[in-house]
Amino acid sequence: MTSKQTSQQRDSLFSSMCARDPNESHRVATPLELFFDLVFVVAVAQAAVALHHGIAEGHIREIIPIYIRLFFGIWWAWMNFTWFASAYDCDDVPYRLLVFVQMVGAVMFAAAAPDFVAGDFFRGVGAYVIMRLAMVAQWLRAARSDPDRRTTTLRYATGVALVQVGWVGFLFLPAEWQSGAFALLVLAELLVPVWAERAGNTTWHPHHIAERYGLFTIIVLGESVLSLTLAARSALDAGGLNGELLLIVAGGLLILFSMWWIYFEWSAENMLTSLRQAFLWGYGHYFVYAAAAAVGAGLAVAIDQATHHAEISAGTAAAAVAVPVSVFLGALLFIHGRIKPTVLIGALLVLATPLLGLSGIFAAGLVLAGIIAAAYLPSVQA
């Protein structure tokens, strides 16, 4: 191997982490980003499983705060990497290795989901801190290579690192202080990007961000399809499908297909035209993703109730589907910053479907199909 070849190989292994062009053409998700998403959806699945069992066992008031906390850790780590990669993806060896560290942290976080349910946060917080410290290293690399945005990147690195110190301290607080401390630390996490971007905007790519969010939406909806499929398989093994179960499965699929349709009917990249809109878009997706995953958990709960394996009423089981569907629709209205009357009315109608018991799940599917027919198909035909 010649010295020139050795130099070229070194350049490919260790690149300068310069800011990417926000107007770069044909910017799409990389294979590493797609792999990253698939690993993170394992954590999403574990959070949904915890929600499913908690609701089915009648521990609704206890499990919902736990689910909110679990999902925040997953979503925030995923989101921070996504926006960073949109601006600074150099795809060299250190970059890939640090992404792998984040993925290891995500697997550890998923494995710690039962500990969260039991009130033990040690493993989960440890896994979360691993993911976040890997991002500190990425921001420090960016600070070294991008002098024009050094203040911004150093603010990110400093802010993220300091909040992780807070999370470690959280583990040693008395139990009665942890709820308040958790809320404060979440607020601190959310404020770090706001503070950092005030020093100068990072060069995220609107089309790339829209695609990344859309792909993760598909994966989360796919996880909900898997939850429904596994629950239906369990029902078959226990004695077969009856008319009520068929309505749940048909309604569940109709709901999930309609959620996909409604989400992608709105143009995303056209929304990402300012930093303010970017924050609304990015932060608002917490509710989109958490609700989409919760729908799968709710459908599994409904099948449990229909097969007499849940300790809740039929109306409560139907509400476990209707409420996250309505949150999903409301979140879409929020992130797009405009009211579509058909979507708003549909969200309110879905909230009323649990009055029909488990049959309300099929009714909710019909409502969502009606939203598509009323609001979207005419525009397509036009």
C-alpha positions in Angstrom: 0.0 0.0 0.0 1.4 3.4 -1.0 1.7 6.3 1.3 -0.9 8.1 -0.8 -3.3 5.2 -0.4 -2.7 5.1 3.4 -3.4 8.8 3.6 -6.7 8.4 1.7 -7.7 5.5 4.0 -7.0 7.7 7.1 -9.0 10.5 5.6 -12.0 8.1 5.2 -11.7 6.7 8.7 -11.3 10.0 10.5 -13.1 12.9 8.8 -13.6 16.5 9.8 -17.0 17.0 11.3 -17.9 20.1 9.3 -21.5 21.4 9.1 -23.5 20.0 6.2 -25.2 22.2 3.6 -28.9 22.6 4.7 -29.8 23.0 1.0 -28.0 19.8 -0.1 -29.9 18.0 -2.8 -31.0 14.3 -2.5 -30.4 14.3 1.2 -31.9 11.0 2.5 -31.6 8.9 5.6 -28.5 6.8 5.8 -28.3 3.0 6.5 -26.8 3.8 9.9 -29.8 6.1 10.8 -32.2 3.4 9.8 -30.4 0.8 11.9 -30.4 3.4 14.8 -34.2 3.7 14.4 -34.7 -0.1 14.5 -32.7 -0.4 17.7 -34.7 2.4 19.3 -38.0 0.9 18.4 -37.1 -2.1 20.6 -37.2 0.4 23.5 -40.5 1.7 22.2 -41.9 -1.8 22.2 -40.8 -2.4 25.8 -42.5 0.8 26.9 -45.7 -0.3 25.1 -45.6 -3.7 26.7 -45.3 -2.1 30.2 -48.3 0.1 29.4 -50.3 -2.9 28.1 -49.8 -5.0 31.2 -50.3 -2.0 33.6 -53.6 -1.1 32.0 -54.8 -4.7 31.7 -54.0 -5.3 35.4 -56.0 -2.3 36.4 -53.0 -0.1 37.4 -53.9 2.7 35.1 -53.1 5.6 37.4 -49.7 4.1 38.2 -48.6 3.0 34.8 -49.4 6.1 32.8 -46.8 8.3 34.6 -44.3 5.5 34.2 -45.0 5.3 30.5 -44.6 9.0 30.1 -41.2 8.9 31.7 -40.1 5.9 29.8 -41.1 7.3 26.5 -39.5 10.6 27.2 -36.1 8.9 27.6 -36.5 7.0 24.3 -37.8 9.9 22.3 -35.4 12.6 23.6 -32.3 10.5 22.9 -33.6 9.6 19.4 -34.6 13.2 18.6 -31.3 14.7 19.7 -29.3 12.4 17.5 -31.6 12.9 14.6 -31.2 16.7 14.5 -27.4 16.4 15.2 -27.0 13.9 12.3 -28.9 16.2 10.0 -26.2 18.9 10.6 -23.0 16.9 11.3 -23.2 13.4 9.8 -19.6 12.9 8.7 -19.9 9.0 8.8 -16.4 8.3 9.8 -15.2 5.6 12.2 -15.5 7.7 15.5 -18.9 8.9 14.4 -20.2 5.4 13.8 -18.7 4.0 17.0 -20.4 6.8 19.1 -23.7 6.0 17.4 -23.2 2.3 18.3 -22.7 3.4 21.9 -26.0 5.2 21.8 -27.6 2.0 20.4 -26.1 0.0 23.2 -27.6 2.5 25.6 -31.0 2.1 23.9 -30.9 -1.7 24.3 -30.0 -1.3 28.0 -32.8 1.2 28.4 -35.3 -1.2 26.9 -34.1 -4.0 29.2 -34.6 -1.6 32.2 -38.3 -1.0 31.4 -39.5 -3.6 34.0 -37.3 -1.8 36.6 -39.1 1.5 35.9 -42.4 -0.2 36.5 -41.1 -1.5 39.9 -39.9 2.0 40.8 -36.2 1.2 40.4 -34.6 3.8 38.1 -30.9 2.9 38.5 -30.4 0.8 35.3 -32.7 3.0 33.2 -31.0 6.3 34.2 -27.6 4.7 33.7 -28.5 3.6 30.2 -30.0 7.0 29.4 -26.8 8.8 30.6 -24.7 6.5 28.3 -26.8 7.6 25.3 -26.5 11.2 26.2 -22.8 11.2 27.0 -22.1 9.8 23.6 -23.9 12.9 22.2 -21.6 15.1 24.3 -18.7 13.5 22.5 -20.3 14.1 19.2 -20.9 17.8 20.0 -17.3 18.3 21.1 -16.1 16.8 17.8 -18.4 19.3 16.0 -17.0 22.2 18.1 -13.5 21.3 17.1 -14.3 21.1 13.4 -16.8 23.9 13.0 -15.4 27.2 14.3 -18.3 29.2 12.9 -20.7 27.4 15.3 -18.3 26.6 18.1 -20.3 28.6 20.7 -23.5 26.7 19.7 -21.9 23.3 19.7 -20.1 23.9 23.0 -23.3 25.0 24.6 -24.9 21.8 23.5 -22.0 19.7 24.9 -22.0 21.7 28.2 -25.7 21.7 28.6 -26.2 18.0 27.9 -23.3 17.1 30.2 -24.6 19.2 33.1 -28.1 17.7 32.9 -26.6 14.2 33.0 -24.9 15.1 36.3 -28.4 16.1 37.4 -29.8 12.7 36.4 -27.1 10.9 38.3 -28.0 13.0 41.4 -31.6 12.1 40.8 -30.9 8.5 41.7 -29.9 9.5 45.3 -32.9 11.6 46.0 -35.6 10.5 48.5 -38.6 8.9 46.7 -40.9 11.7 47.6 -38.6 14.2 45.8 -38.2 12.2 42.6 -41.3 13.3 40.7 -40.5 17.0 41.1 -36.9 16.4 40.3 -37.8 14.4 37.2 -40.0 17.3 35.9 -37.2 19.8 36.4 -34.6 17.6 34.7 -37.0 17.1 31.7 -37.4 20.9 31.5 -33.6 21.3 31.6 -33.2 18.8 28.8 -35.8 20.7 26.7 -34.2 24.0 27.3 -30.7 23.0 26.3 -31.4 23.2 22.5 -33.3 26.5 22.9 -30.3 28.0 24.8 -27.7 26.5 22.3 -29.4 27.6 19.1 -29.6 31.2 20.3 -25.9 31.4 19.7 -26.3 30.4 16.1 -28.5 27.8 14.3 -27.1 24.4 13.4 -27.5 23.5 9.7 -30.2 20.9 9.9 -31.8 19.9 6.6 -35.6 20.3 6.4 -36.2 17.5 3.9 -33.9 15.1 5.8 -35.6 15.9 9.1 -39.1 15.4 7.6 -38.0 12.1 6.2 -36.4 10.9 9.4 -39.5 11.7 11.4 -41.8 10.1 8.9 -39.7 6.9 8.9 -39.8 6.7 12.7 -43.6 7.2 12.6 -43.9 4.2 10.2 -41.7 2.1 12.5 -43.8 3.0 15.6 -47.0 2.3 13.8 -45.5 -1.0 12.6 -44.8 -1.9 16.3 -48.4 -1.3 17.0 -49.4 -3.6 14.2 -47.1 -6.2 15.7 -48.7 -5.7 19.2 -52.1 -6.3 17.6 -50.9 -9.4 15.7 -49.3 -11.0 18.8 -52.4 -10.3 20.9 -54.6 -11.8 18.2 -52.3 -14.9 18.0 -52.7 -15.4 21.7 -56.4 -15.2 21.4 -56.4 -17.8 18.7 -54.2 -20.1 20.8 -56.6 -19.6 23.8 -59.8 -20.6 21.9 -60.2 -18.9 18.5 -61.5 -15.7 17.2 -65.2 -14.7 17.7 -67.2 -11.9 16.3 -66.1 -9.4 19.0 -62.4 -10.2 18.5 -62.7 -9.9 14.7 -64.2 -6.4 15.2 -61.3 -5.5 17.4 -58.7 -6.7 14.9 -60.5 -5.1 11.9 -61.0 -1.9 13.8 -57.4 -1.9 15.0 -56.1 -2.3 11.5 -58.4 0.4 10.2 -57.2 2.8 12.9 -53.5 2.1 12.2 -53.9 2.4 8.5 -55.8 5.6 8.9 -53.2 7.1 11.3 -50.6 6.5 8.7 -52.7 8.0 5.9 -53.6 11.1 8.0 -50.0 11.7 9.1 -48.5 11.6 5.6 -51.2 13.8 4.0 -49.6 16.9 5.5 -46.5 18.2 3.9 -43.7 18.1 6.5 -40.7 19.8 5.0 -42.8 22.9 4.1 -43.4 23.4 7.9 -39.7 23.4 8.7 -39.0 26.9 7.5 -37.9 28.6 10.8 -36.3 27.7 14.1 -39.6 28.3 16.0 -41.5 25.9 13.7 -38.7 23.4 14.0 -39.0 23.4 17.8 -42.8 23.0 17.6 -42.4 20.2 15.1 -39.7 18.4 17.0 -41.1 18.7 20.5 -44.7 18.1 19.4 -43.8 14.7 18.0 -43.4 13.4 21.5 -47.1 13.1 21.6 -47.4 11.7 18.1 -45.0 8.9 18.8 -46.1 8.2 22.4 -49.7 8.0 21.2 -49.0 5.8 18.2 -47.2 3.3 20.4 -49.9 3.5 23.1 -52.6 2.6 20.4 -50.8 -0.8 20.0 -50.8 -1.3 23.7 -54.5 -0.4 23.9 -55.4 -2.9 21.2 -53.6 -5.6 23.1 -55.5 -4.6 26.2 -58.8 -4.8 24.3 -58.1 -8.3 23.2 -57.1 -9.3 26.7 -60.5 -7.9 27.9 -62.4 -9.8 25.2 -60.7 -13.0 26.2 -61.2 -12.4 29.9 -57.6 -11.8 30.7 -57.9 -8.2 31.8 -59.1 -6.8 35.1 -60.9 -3.7 33.6 -64.2 -3.1 32.0 -64.9 -3.2 28.2 -65.4 0.6 28.2 -62.0 1.2 29.9 -60.3 -1.2 27.4 -61.8 0.7 24.5 -60.7 4.0 26.0 -57.1 2.6 26.1 -57.4 2.8 22.3 -59.6 5.9 21.9 -57.6 8.2 24.1 -54.2 7.8 22.3 -55.9 8.0 18.9 -57.4 11.3 19.9 -54.0 12.5 21.3 -52.4 11.5 18.0 -54.9 13.6 16.0 -54.6 16.5 18.4 -50.8 16.4 18.2 -50.9 16.5 14.4 -53.1 19.6 14.6 -50.6 21.2 17.0 -47.4 20.5 15.1 -48.9 21.8 11.8 -50.2 24.9 13.5 -53.7 24.9 12.0 -57.1 23.5 12.6 -58.7 21.0 10.2 -62.3 20.8 11.3 -62.8 17.3 10.1 -59.7 16.1 12.1 -60.8 18.0 15.2 -64.4 16.7 15.1 -63.0 13.2 14.4 -60.8 13.4 17.5 -63.8 14.3 19.6 -66.0 11.6 18.1 -63.3 9.0 18.8 -63.3 10.0 22.4 -67.0 9.1 22.6 -66.6 5.6 21.1 -65.8 3.8 24.4 -69.4 4.3 25.3 -70.0 1.4 22.8 -67.7 -0.9 24.7 -65.2 -3.0 22.7 -67.3 -2.4 19.5 -66.2 1.2 19.9 -62.8 0.2 18.5 -64.3 -0.6 15.2 -66.4 2.6 15.4 -63.2 4.6 16.0 -61.7 3.0 12.9 -64.8 4.1 10.9 -64.4 7.6 12.2 -60.8 7.8 11.1 -61.7 6.4 7.7 -64.4 9.1 7.5 -61.8 11.8 8.2 -59.9 10.6 5.2 -62.9 10.4 3.0 -64.2 13.8 4.0 -60.9 15.8 4.2 -58.4 14.2 1.9 -60.0 12.2 -1.0 -61.8 15.2 -2.5 -58.4 17.1 -2.6 -56.8 14.1 -4.3 -59.5 13.9 -6.9 -59.3 17.6 -7.5 
